[in-house]
Amino acid sequence: MARRLNPWRWLVLGLAAVYFLVPLAASVVFTVDVPGRGVTFDAYREIVSTAGFGSSLLLSLELAAATIALVLLLMVPAMVALRLGAPRLRPVVDVVCSLPLVVPPIAFVAGISTVLKWGPEYLSRTPLFETFVAVQNPDFPFVLVLAYVVMALPFVHRALDSGLRAVDVRTLVEAARSCGAPWPQALLRAVLPNLRGALLNAAFLTLALVLGEFTVAQLLGFQPFAVWIYSVGGSQAQLSVAVSVLSLLVTWALLLALAGVGGRNRTASSRG
């Protein structure tokens, strides 16, 4: 049976490779083949010197780091508490965490814009006015972090849920508590090391979401990396495609690194 399935497996892998690699190869050819000049890598050399590249990429990385930290800080204790104390609420949490997949991003950002416009008008004489101004600071728009946390909930929830299903959380927590560890220490010392793969998956999915998100940032008037790529593409098409190719390669490199870390963790755990 395995021998019969091998040709079909290679056929599917071949079709998938053609589907993904042909557009990527066409993009690379477009960036290096300049009419009248032949093959040149000037588009890739100009990426670093183009105005806004460093600042936009740094902003996206900062937003990604803050989003990963905040969403994990919210979801990990909530998922552990749900599994230990209220397993009957799991369907409710599943539905709530899946809502960002149902609500269109344009409707989501319209709601955020309405709140941001309503706040300063009605809260101008309260301390909350400064909060509405601070979360919209162009140097670090924390409102994007809040929006990305909501958008990342479905992916983080699924990753953590899969990790918790493979771990006997109750036994680990009870063992740590019986040794005198308080609840935070039991979570940090006993549960989190066994969720390393799930945490890495959640972090990678959140990073990919933040680096590629365009609609919310564009409509709110901020310029992270994805918006900068779009703005550059209006006047420098080859440079825009080169940046997109570079971004895709970096994302693939992160995926391969994550797969390598996960493979080493599984090997170490199996040996132990």
N, C-alpha and C positions, 0 to 999 in steps of 0.2 A: 504493500500500500504506500509506503514511504517513497519507494522508487517511482511509482506512478504519479505521485504528487510533485516530485521535484521539477519536472518540465513546466508544470503550471506555475509553480512558485517562481521559477526564473522568468517566465513570461510576464507575470504580474510585476516583478521587480524591474524588468526591462521597460515595461510600459510606464511605470512610475518614474523611472530615471529619465526617460524621454520627455515625459510631461513636465518635469521640474528643470532638467538641465538644458533643454533646447531654448526656452525663453532666457535663461541665465546666460547661455552662450551668445545668443543674439544681442543681449544687452552689452556684454563685454565687447563684442565686435563693433557695436555702435559707438562705444566710447574710445576705442583705439584706432578705428579706421576713419581717417579724415580725408575727404575728397581733395585730391590735388597734392596731398602731403604724405600719403601712405600711412603706415602704422606708426602711431605716436602715443606716448603715455602722458601727454601734457595735461589731460583732464584729471588724472590722478595726482599729478604734481601740484596742481592748483587747488586741490581740496584743502590742504593745510593753510594756505595763504589766503583763502577766500574769507571775506569779512563775515563774521557771525558763526563760522564753523565751530571754533573752540568754545565760545560762550553757549551756543545752543546745545552742543553735545554735553558740556558740563552740566547745564541746567537739567537736561533729560536724565543724566546719571544721578544727580542729586535728588530729583523727583522720584526716580526709581528706588533709590536707597531709602528715602523717607517713606515711600508707599509700602515697600517690603517690610520695613520695621513696624509700621503702624498696623498693617493688616495681619501680620503674624502675632503681634502683641494682643490684638483683639480676638483673633480666631483660635489660637492654640488653647488658651485657658477656657474659652467658651466650648470648644469641641470636647476637651477633656472632661469638663464639668457636665456636659450633656451626656457623655458616654457613661459617667459614673453615677450621676444622680437623677437624670431625667431622660432615659432612653425613649420614652413615649413621645417626647417632643421632637424626635428626629425628623418625622415627615414635615412638621411645621418649619423647622430650620431649613430643610431641603428646599421647600417652596420659596421661603424668604431669600435664601442665597441664590436662587435661580432667577429671581425677578429681573436682575440687570440684563439677562439674555433676552427677556421679553420686551422690555422698554427700549424703544429706538434711541440711539445716542442723541439725535436731534431733539427729541422730546425731553430727554434728560438734561441736556444743556440749556434748553429753554426754561425749564424749571429753575435751574441754578441762576440763570441771568435774572429771572423775575425776583428771586430772593435777594440777590445782590443789589438790585435796583430799589427794592422795597426797604431794605434795612437802613441805609443812610437817611432816607427820607423821614422815616418814622422813629428812628432811634438816634437822631442827631444830638439829643440832650442827655443821652445815657452813656455809661461806660462801654456799652456794646458797640458804639459807633467806631471806636478805635479798632475793635476787633474786625469789623467789616472792612476797614481800610487796610489792616495788616495782612489779612489773608489774600489780598489782591496785589501785594507788593510785586512788581515785575521782576525784581531780582530773584525772588523765590516765592512764586504764587502758591501758597499753601492750599488754596481752594482747589487747585489741580490735584494735589495729593488726596484730598477728601473725595474728589470725584473718582480718581483712579482706584481708591480703596473699595468704593462701591462696585466699580466695574470689574475688579479682580476677585470679588467674593465668590462667584461660581467656580472659578478655577482653583482658588486656594481651598475652598470647602471640599471639593472633590479630591484634591491631592491629600489633604489632611485626613479625610474620612477613610481613604484607602489605606493610609499608613496606620491609622488607629485600629482598623479591622484586623491588621496583621499582628497586633501587639495586645497582650493581655494587660491592659492598663490597670484594671482593678488590683491584680496581684502585685504589680510593680509598686503602685501607690501604697497598698497595705503593707508591703514589705518595708518600704522606706519609712512609713509612719511608725511601724513597730520598732524600728531602730532609733526612733526619737527625732526624726527629721520633720520640720514644720511643712505645711502645704507648699509654700513657694520652693523650698529646697527639694521636696519630693518631686515636684514638677521639673525642676531644672536638672537634678542629678539622676532621676530614675526614668522619667518619661521621654524627655527631649532627646537624649542620646539614641534611643530606639526609634525616633522619628526623623533621623537625619536625612534619609532618602526622601521622605515626604516633604520635609522643610525645603530641601534643595529643589524639588520639583515645583513647589509653590513659589519659591523665590524666582526661579527661572521663568515661569509662566508670567509672573507679575512684571519682571524685567522686560520680557518681550512685549507685553501689553503697553507698558509705558513708552518704550522706545518707538513703537509703531503707531501710537494713538495720535489722531489728527483732528477729528471733528471738534471735540470739547475744547482743546487748546486754541484752535483757530477761531472758533466762534466767541470765545471769551477774550480774545485779543492778545494772547501770549505766544511766544515763539520758542518752543523747544525744538528738538532735532527734526522731528517729522515735518513741522511747519516750515522750518528753514529749508528743508529739501524742496518743498513745494514752491517756496518763494524764489529759490535759485533757479528752479526749472522754468520759470517764466521768461528768463532772459538767457540762460546758459543751459541748454538741453543736455549736452554731453556731460557737463559737470554734474548736473542733477542725477543722471543715470549712473555716473561713476560713484557718486556718494551712496546711491541706493544699493548698488552692487557691493560696495564696501560694507554697508550696514548689514546686508544679508549674510555676507561671509563672516562678519563678527558674530552675528546671531548663531550661525551654524557652529562656529568655533566654541561658543559658550555651551551649545547643546552637546557637542562631542566631549567637552571637558566635564560637563555634568554627568554624562553617561559613563565616562571613565571613573569619576569619583564614586558613583553608585556601584559600578562593578567591583571596585576595590573594597568598598564597604561590605558587599555581599560575600566576597571571597574571605575577608577577615572574619566575618561573623560565622561563616561555615567552618573555618579552621578552628575558631574558638569553641 
